[in-house]
Amino acid sequence: MKKSIAFMKYILCTQAIKRTLRGSVLAALVFLQMSSESMAQHKPRLFISTDIGGTDPDDNQSMIHLLMYANDFSIEGLVSTSFVQGRKQHIVDMINLYEKDLPSLSRHAKGYPAPGSLRGLTKQGAVAGAPFKGYATATEGSKWLVECASKRSSSPLWVLVWGGLEDVAQALHDSPAIKKNIRVYWIGGPNKKWGPNAYHYIAANHPDLWMIEANATYRGWFMDADAPEELKAKTYFNKYINGSGAMGTDFINYYGGNLKMGDTPSFAYLQHGDPDNPGGDSWGGSFTRIARSPRKIFRDRSLITDTVATYAIIEWHFTGPSLQIAADSVCFEMEISGQKWPGYYLGQGRYAVRYSPKQAETASYSTISSIPALNGLKGQYVAVIPWPGKENLEDYKVGRNWYTDRKESSLFIGSQQGAKTVSKHRAAYLNDWAKRWEWLKD
């Protein structure tokens, strides 16, 4: 009997120990999971929309730069949004180069993402500009943005746009609730010129979006004003990049190795500075809040006496015959300074073109159409800096979290508004990058 009681006590004691051990292991696993999540949350969450593979190879340079710093971020999306030949394979090509250099990078820093995971979050976005209404149909890229932005997280999703806003506009149209979870840093300027319809949709329908609209500030990244010789765009490659791994070997294929990387300031903004304070100093520039974004509607032709702000949205509205075609159909063109822009039928005999000048200019235009009333209309306009310029009744009224290039004359480089807020940090960010190129020489 005594043996049975002793044996039962032994069994109960053993079970208690096992439960304690299981609890300890479970607690340890939970702690490790929480620690992992906490560490991930300390890294800014990134979603990149890029027109890599298009007409400007600076996106390839910026993608290489981003991948070399990929351990500093939680990258959740890489989307190809290109209206010409650029496709998601061009992003994959960069990831393949990164994979070759990953062993060298990982010897010097922890936390680099696996190439396979990056390929898995690479998606195809819009392959054509938005129609006049500013959105079309969902893409793989816009759906992925909605999915990423809908995740429960204590950190915002930083949507960095290196090209057109088409996928952002589509995502906001399809799921407006995501805007409370995202912050957009957009490299505008030329991209605004090529995608004014998507911009119009966002500014008109989602003015409460958190937005940095960098139309000129980003140019400070590659403008050589007051730069020492070894940090000039034409000399940096030979001194620091040449011979550095697979990415360094590939780099010369873009502008012959001359630095441009006009999209890099979008993530550099998160590297050094307080991203919650756009008016402060950061590697990605300093910005000012605006309450309106300029827009000018001409209800007929404009003349040389008509002045608009550079980077403004300009619309020309014309009247003509009522047609039995769908609204938003392209039915004429406007040629501006040798480039052609689509003109749309709005219905009930109304027609329109939307455009944004990327620089100060005096420009002429003419219309081309098989519709006699819309053919051969000619006019001019003058675009001036700084933006946002004079107030117009048609301006978009944007919310309290819309920021753009600072307009103090002391911060210009030539005609580029706000560019010195980036170029002032040139030595810091290029010397920091030079250290990582040294890693690839191992």
Secondary structure in CASP SS format (residue, H / E / C, confidence):
PFRMAT SS
TARGET T0000
AUTHOR 0000-0000-0000
METHOD secondary structure of the structure
MODEL  1
M C 1.00
K H 1.00
K H 1.00
S H 1.00
I H 1.00
A H 1.00
F H 1.00
M H 1.00
K H 1.00
Y H 1.00
I H 1.00
L H 1.00
C H 1.00
T H 1.00
Q H 1.00
A H 1.00
I H 1.00
K H 1.00
R H 1.00
T H 1.00
L H 1.00
R H 1.00
G H 1.00
S H 1.00
V H 1.00
L H 1.00
A H 1.00
A H 1.00
L H 1.00
V H 1.00
F H 1.00
L H 1.00
Q H 1.00
M H 1.00
S H 1.00
S H 1.00
E H 1.00
S H 1.00
M H 1.00
A H 1.00
Q H 1.00
H H 1.00
K C 1.00
P C 1.00
R E 1.00
L E 1.00
F E 1.00
I E 1.00
S E 1.00
T E 1.00
D C 1.00
I C 1.00
G C 1.00
G C 1.00
T C 1.00
D C 1.00
P C 1.00
D H 1.00
D H 1.00
N H 1.00
Q H 1.00
S H 1.00
M H 1.00
I H 1.00
H H 1.00
L H 1.00
L H 1.00
M H 1.00
Y C 1.00
A H 1.00
N H 1.00
D H 1.00
F C 1.00
S E 1.00
I E 1.00
E E 1.00
G E 1.00
L E 1.00
V E 1.00
S E 1.00
T C 1.00
S C 1.00
F C 1.00
V C 1.00
Q C 1.00
G C 1.00
R C 1.00
K H 1.00
Q H 1.00
H H 1.00
I H 1.00
V H 1.00
D H 1.00
M H 1.00
I H 1.00
N H 1.00
L H 1.00
Y H 1.00
E H 1.00
K H 1.00
D H 1.00
L H 1.00
P H 1.00
S H 1.00
L H 1.00
S H 1.00
R C 1.00
H C 1.00
A C 1.00
K C 1.00
G C 1.00
Y C 1.00
P C 1.00
A C 1.00
P H 1.00
G H 1.00
S H 1.00
L H 1.00
R H 1.00
G H 1.00
L C 1.00
T E 1.00
K E 1.00
Q E 1.00
G C 1.00
A C 1.00
V C 1.00
A C 1.00
G C 1.00
A C 1.00
P C 1.00
F C 1.00
K C 1.00
G C 1.00
Y C 1.00
A C 1.00
T C 1.00
A C 1.00
T C 1.00
E H 1.00
G H 1.00
S H 1.00
K H 1.00
W H 1.00
L H 1.00
V H 1.00
E H 1.00
C H 1.00
A H 1.00
S C 1.00
K C 1.00
R C 1.00
S C 1.00
S C 1.00
S C 1.00
P C 1.00
L E 1.00
W E 1.00
V E 1.00
L E 1.00
V E 1.00
W C 1.00
G C 1.00
G C 1.00
L C 1.00
E H 1.00
D H 1.00
V H 1.00
A H 1.00
Q H 1.00
A H 1.00
L H 1.00
H H 1.00
D H 1.00
S C 1.00
P H 1.00
A H 1.00
I H 1.00
K H 1.00
K H 1.00
N H 1.00
I E 1.00
R E 1.00
V E 1.00
Y E 1.00
W E 1.00
I E 1.00
G C 1.00
G C 1.00
P H 1.00
N H 1.00
K H 1.00
K H 1.00
W H 1.00
G C 1.00
P H 1.00
N H 1.00
A H 1.00
Y H 1.00
H H 1.00
Y H 1.00
I H 1.00
A H 1.00
A H 1.00
N H 1.00
H C 1.00
P C 1.00
D C 1.00
L C 1.00
W C 1.00
M E 1.00
I E 1.00
E E 1.00
A E 1.00
N C 1.00
A C 1.00
T H 1.00
Y H 1.00
R H 1.00
G H 1.00
W H 1.00
F C 1.00
M C 1.00
D C 1.00
A C 1.00
D C 1.00
A C 1.00
P C 1.00
E H 1.00
E H 1.00
L H 1.00
K C 1.00
A C 1.00
K C 1.00
T C 1.00
Y H 1.00
F H 1.00
N H 1.00
K H 1.00
Y H 1.00
I H 1.00
N C 1.00
G C 1.00
S C 1.00
G H 1.00
A H 1.00
M H 1.00
G H 1.00
T H 1.00
D H 1.00
F H 1.00
I C 1.00
N C 1.00
Y C 1.00
Y H 1.00
G H 1.00
G H 1.00
N C 1.00
L C 1.00
K C 1.00
M C 1.00
G C 1.00
D C 1.00
T C 1.00
P H 1.00
S H 1.00
F H 1.00
A H 1.00
Y H 1.00
L H 1.00
Q H 1.00
H C 1.00
G E 1.00
D C 1.00
P C 1.00
D C 1.00
N C 1.00
P C 1.00
G C 1.00
G C 1.00
D C 1.00
S E 1.00
W C 1.00
G C 1.00
G C 1.00
S C 1.00
F E 1.00
T E 1.00
R E 1.00
I C 1.00
A C 1.00
R E 1.00
S E 1.00
P C 1.00
R E 1.00
K E 1.00
I E 1.00
F E 1.00
R C 1.00
D C 1.00
R C 1.00
S C 1.00
L C 1.00
I C 1.00
T C 1.00
D C 1.00
T E 1.00
V E 1.00
A E 1.00
T C 1.00
Y C 1.00
A C 1.00
I E 1.00
I E 1.00
E E 1.00
W E 1.00
H E 1.00
F E 1.00
T E 1.00
G C 1.00
P C 1.00
S C 1.00
L C 1.00
Q C 1.00
I C 1.00
A C 1.00
A C 1.00
D C 1.00
S E 1.00
V E 1.00
C E 1.00
F E 1.00
E E 1.00
M E 1.00
E E 1.00
I E 1.00
S C 1.00
G C 1.00
Q E 1.00
K E 1.00
W E 1.00
P E 1.00
G E 1.00
Y E 1.00
Y E 1.00
L E 1.00
G E 1.00
Q C 1.00
G C 1.00
R E 1.00
Y E 1.00
A E 1.00
V E 1.00
R E 1.00
Y E 1.00
S C 1.00
P C 1.00
K C 1.00
Q C 1.00
A C 1.00
E E 1.00
T E 1.00
A E 1.00
S E 1.00
Y E 1.00
S E 1.00
T E 1.00
I E 1.00
S C 1.00
S C 1.00
I C 1.00
P H 1.00
A H 1.00
L H 1.00
N C 1.00
G C 1.00
L C 1.00
K E 1.00
G E 1.00
Q E 1.00
Y E 1.00
V E 1.00
A E 1.00
V E 1.00
I C 1.00
P C 1.00
W C 1.00
P C 1.00
G C 1.00
K C 1.00
E C 1.00
N C 1.00
L C 1.00
E C 1.00
D C 1.00
Y E 1.00
K E 1.00
V C 1.00
G C 1.00
R C 1.00
N C 1.00
W E 1.00
Y E 1.00
T E 1.00
D E 1.00
R C 1.00
K C 1.00
E C 1.00
S H 1.00
S H 1.00
L H 1.00
F C 1.00
I E 1.00
G C 1.00
S C 1.00
Q E 1.00
Q C 1.00
G C 1.00
A C 1.00
K H 1.00
T H 1.00
V H 1.00
S H 1.00
K C 1.00
H C 1.00
R H 1.00
A H 1.00
A H 1.00
Y H 1.00
L H 1.00
N H 1.00
D H 1.00
W H 1.00
A H 1.00
K H 1.00
R H 1.00
W H 1.00
E H 1.00
W H 1.00
L C 1.00
K C 1.00
D C 1.00
END
